[in-house]
Amino acid sequence: MTVLRRITTLAAIATSSTALAFAIPAVATATPAEPVPAATATATPNDLLGVYQSALDALKAFGMDPFLYPTVAAFCSDSSTLGLVPAIAGAVPGPWPKTNVAIPGLDLTAVKTGQTMFTFVPYGIGADTSTVSGMQIAWLNLSNGRSGTAAMGPLTDIFKAMVPPEVPPEVRPLAERAIHDFFAAALPLGGVRAIPVDTGSGTVLAAVFGTVDNGGHPCFFLPTVGITSVR
């Protein structure tokens, strides 16, 4: 139960210390109800609560379950007290997105049944640099005993993986662009990380933690923990 002990420890540390709607041009699906201003969101003393709520709204707009509490990185930004940058994480169990649109021969679900996509959303991070590693997910399926850890990647990796291999090569750039634009309308500028994981069905406990680069500032985010029911 190494992963379980790790998750429990991370949760204790955190407590004591303080994504595809398939938008191929011909296949429009869900659209976020209230796009969140992306490039201007920063963590200032007067708007931390508002930024947190905006992040929650962004995740919920995509059908994701927010984790139990937010996290924060200190000395991460030049535009907030103590350089504080807030962040939240969320999980979306498959199948996702929910859509009634079907194209014969194509599977338009980004997250399959038995999978969970974990997402990390900070607010106040600049556009990604070449350093996009550092965020981790540790998970444990309490129902089937499966567990693991994985490195989270940038959304650009997810965009490419979300386009089915059956899509013709000449159409793939358009599909990836459409997906990117769909997410960018409601998610902040940089630092967003995600990864789909084969958790299997059951109750999944997970912790997201790690480092995001913000223009040369290494920003360490304390662990945040969530529980998700996966079919």
C-alpha positions as CSV (number, residue, x, y, z in Angstrom):
1,M,0.0,0.0,0.0
2,T,2.9,2.4,-0.8
3,V,0.7,4.6,-2.9
4,L,-2.0,4.7,-0.2
5,R,0.5,5.7,2.4
6,R,1.9,8.3,0.0
7,I,-1.5,9.8,-0.7
8,T,-2.3,9.9,3.0
9,T,1.0,11.6,3.8
10,L,0.5,14.2,1.0
11,A,-3.0,15.0,2.3
12,A,-1.7,15.4,5.8
13,I,1.1,17.8,4.6
14,A,-1.4,19.8,2.6
15,T,-3.8,20.1,5.5
16,S,-1.2,21.1,8.0
17,S,0.5,23.5,5.6
18,T,-2.4,25.6,5.0
19,A,-10.3,17.9,-20.7
20,L,-12.2,17.2,-24.6
21,A,-15.6,18.4,-25.6
22,F,-14.8,17.2,-29.2
23,A,-14.8,20.3,-31.3
24,I,-13.9,19.0,-34.7
25,P,-15.4,21.7,-37.0
26,A,-18.2,19.5,-38.2
27,V,-18.9,17.9,-34.8
28,A,-19.7,20.7,-32.3
29,T,-20.4,19.5,-28.7
30,A,-20.7,21.2,-25.4
31,T,-19.6,24.8,-25.0
32,P,-18.7,26.4,-21.6
33,A,-21.6,28.5,-20.4
34,E,-19.3,31.3,-19.1
35,P,-15.9,31.6,-20.6
36,V,-13.3,32.6,-18.0
37,P,-10.9,35.4,-18.9
38,A,-7.7,33.6,-19.5
39,A,-4.8,35.9,-20.2
40,T,-5.6,38.4,-17.5
41,A,-6.3,36.1,-14.5
42,T,-3.7,36.8,-11.7
43,A,-3.5,36.0,-8.0
44,T,-3.7,39.4,-6.3
45,P,-4.6,39.9,-2.6
46,N,-8.2,41.2,-3.5
47,D,-9.2,38.5,-6.0
48,L,-7.9,35.2,-4.7
49,L,-11.4,34.1,-3.9
50,G,-12.7,35.2,-7.2
51,V,-9.9,33.5,-9.1
52,Y,-10.6,30.3,-7.1
53,Q,-14.3,30.5,-8.1
54,S,-13.4,31.1,-11.7
55,A,-11.2,28.0,-11.7
56,L,-14.0,25.9,-10.2
57,D,-16.4,27.2,-12.9
58,A,-13.9,26.4,-15.6
59,L,-13.6,22.8,-14.5
60,K,-17.3,22.3,-13.9
61,A,-18.0,23.7,-17.4
62,F,-16.2,20.7,-18.8
63,G,-18.0,18.2,-16.6
64,M,-15.0,17.7,-14.2
65,D,-15.2,17.0,-10.5
66,P,-13.1,19.5,-8.6
67,F,-10.8,18.2,-5.8
68,L,-11.7,18.7,-2.2
69,Y,-9.7,21.9,-1.6
70,P,-7.4,24.2,-3.6
71,T,-3.7,24.4,-3.5
72,V,-1.2,27.3,-3.7
73,A,2.4,28.1,-4.6
74,A,4.3,30.9,-2.9
75,F,7.0,33.1,-4.4
76,C,5.7,32.1,-7.9
77,S,4.6,35.4,-9.3
78,D,5.7,39.1,-9.2
79,S,2.2,40.4,-9.2
80,S,0.8,39.1,-5.9
81,T,1.5,39.2,-2.2
82,L,4.2,36.7,-1.3
83,G,4.0,35.7,-5.0
84,L,1.0,33.5,-4.3
85,V,-0.6,31.6,-7.2
86,P,-3.7,29.6,-6.5
87,A,-4.6,26.4,-8.3
88,I,-7.1,23.6,-8.3
89,A,-7.3,20.1,-9.7
90,G,-10.1,18.0,-11.0
91,A,-11.0,14.7,-12.4
92,V,-13.4,13.6,-15.1
93,P,-14.4,9.9,-15.3
94,G,-15.1,8.4,-18.7
95,P,-16.9,8.2,-20.9
96,W,-16.4,11.9,-21.6
97,P,-17.5,14.2,-23.2
98,K,-21.2,13.4,-23.0
99,T,-22.5,13.9,-26.6
100,N,-25.3,12.6,-28.7
101,V,-23.3,13.2,-31.9
102,A,-22.0,10.1,-33.6
103,I,-19.9,9.5,-36.7
104,P,-19.8,6.0,-38.1
105,G,-16.3,4.5,-37.6
106,L,-15.1,7.2,-35.2
107,D,-15.0,7.1,-31.4
108,L,-15.4,10.7,-30.2
109,T,-14.9,10.1,-26.5
110,A,-11.7,11.5,-25.2
111,V,-11.9,9.6,-21.9
112,K,-13.0,6.0,-22.2
113,T,-15.1,4.0,-19.8
114,G,-12.9,2.9,-16.9
115,Q,-10.5,5.8,-17.4
116,T,-10.1,9.0,-15.4
117,M,-8.6,12.2,-16.7
118,F,-6.9,14.3,-14.0
119,T,-6.4,18.0,-14.7
120,F,-4.4,20.7,-12.8
121,V,-5.4,24.4,-13.3
122,P,-3.3,27.2,-11.8
123,Y,-4.2,30.9,-12.2
124,G,-1.5,33.5,-12.6
125,I,1.0,31.4,-14.6
126,G,2.5,32.8,-17.8
127,A,2.5,30.9,-21.1
128,D,4.3,27.6,-21.0
129,T,8.1,27.5,-21.7
130,S,10.0,24.5,-22.8
131,T,9.8,23.1,-19.2
132,V,6.4,21.4,-19.0
133,S,7.2,18.5,-16.6
134,G,7.0,18.5,-12.8
135,M,3.4,17.9,-12.0
136,Q,2.5,14.4,-10.7
137,I,-0.6,12.4,-10.0
138,A,-0.7,9.6,-7.4
139,W,-3.9,7.6,-7.4
140,L,-5.5,4.6,-5.7
141,N,-8.7,2.8,-6.7
142,L,-10.3,1.8,-3.4
143,S,-12.6,-0.6,-5.1
144,N,-10.2,-2.8,-7.1
145,G,-6.9,-2.1,-5.4
146,R,-5.2,-0.7,-8.5
147,S,-2.8,2.2,-8.0
148,G,-0.1,4.2,-9.7
149,T,1.7,7.4,-10.2
150,A,2.2,9.4,-13.5
151,A,3.7,12.6,-14.8
152,M,1.1,15.1,-16.0
153,G,1.7,16.7,-19.4
154,P,0.6,20.0,-21.1
155,L,-2.8,20.2,-22.8
156,T,-1.2,20.2,-26.2
157,D,-0.3,16.5,-25.7
158,I,-3.9,15.8,-24.8
159,F,-5.2,17.7,-27.8
160,K,-3.2,15.5,-30.2
161,A,-4.3,12.3,-28.4
162,M,-7.9,13.3,-28.5
163,V,-8.1,13.3,-32.3
164,P,-8.9,9.7,-33.4
165,P,-6.3,8.0,-35.6
166,E,-8.9,7.5,-38.2
167,V,-9.1,11.2,-38.9
168,P,-7.2,11.9,-42.2
169,P,-3.8,13.6,-41.9
170,E,-4.9,16.6,-43.8
171,V,-7.8,17.2,-41.3
172,R,-5.8,16.6,-38.1
173,P,-4.3,20.1,-37.7
174,L,-7.8,21.6,-38.1
175,A,-9.2,19.2,-35.5
176,E,-6.4,19.9,-33.0
177,R,-6.8,23.6,-33.5
178,A,-10.5,23.4,-32.9
179,I,-10.0,21.5,-29.7
180,H,-7.3,23.9,-28.5
181,D,-9.6,26.9,-29.1
182,F,-12.4,25.2,-27.2
183,F,-10.3,24.7,-24.1
184,A,-8.5,28.0,-24.3
185,A,-11.8,29.9,-24.1
186,A,-12.3,28.8,-20.5
187,L,-8.9,27.8,-19.2
188,P,-6.0,30.1,-18.1
189,L,-2.9,31.0,-20.1
190,G,-0.3,28.6,-18.8
191,G,0.6,25.8,-16.4
192,V,-2.5,23.7,-17.1
193,R,-1.6,20.0,-17.0
194,A,-3.7,16.8,-17.6
195,I,-3.4,13.1,-18.1
196,P,-5.8,10.3,-18.7
197,V,-5.2,7.2,-16.5
198,D,-6.6,3.7,-16.7
199,T,-7.9,3.6,-13.2
200,G,-10.7,1.1,-13.8
201,S,-14.1,1.4,-12.3
202,G,-14.6,2.2,-8.7
203,T,-13.9,4.9,-6.1
204,V,-10.6,6.6,-7.0
205,L,-8.6,8.6,-4.4
206,A,-5.9,10.9,-6.0
207,A,-3.4,13.5,-5.1
208,V,-1.9,16.1,-7.5
209,F,1.3,17.9,-6.6
210,G,4.5,19.2,-8.0
211,T,6.2,22.0,-9.8
212,V,5.3,24.3,-12.7
213,D,7.7,26.8,-14.3
214,N,6.5,30.4,-14.5
215,G,9.0,32.3,-16.6
216,G,12.0,31.0,-14.7
217,H,10.2,30.8,-11.3
218,P,9.9,27.2,-10.1
219,C,6.5,27.1,-8.5
220,F,5.9,24.2,-6.1
221,F,2.2,23.4,-5.5
222,L,1.3,21.6,-2.3
223,P,-0.8,18.4,-2.7
224,T,-4.5,18.6,-3.3
225,V,-6.6,15.5,-2.9
226,G,-9.8,14.4,-4.6
227,I,-12.2,11.5,-4.7
228,T,-14.0,10.4,-7.9
229,S,-16.5,7.7,-8.8
230,V,-15.6,6.0,-12.0
231,R,-18.0,3.7,-13.9
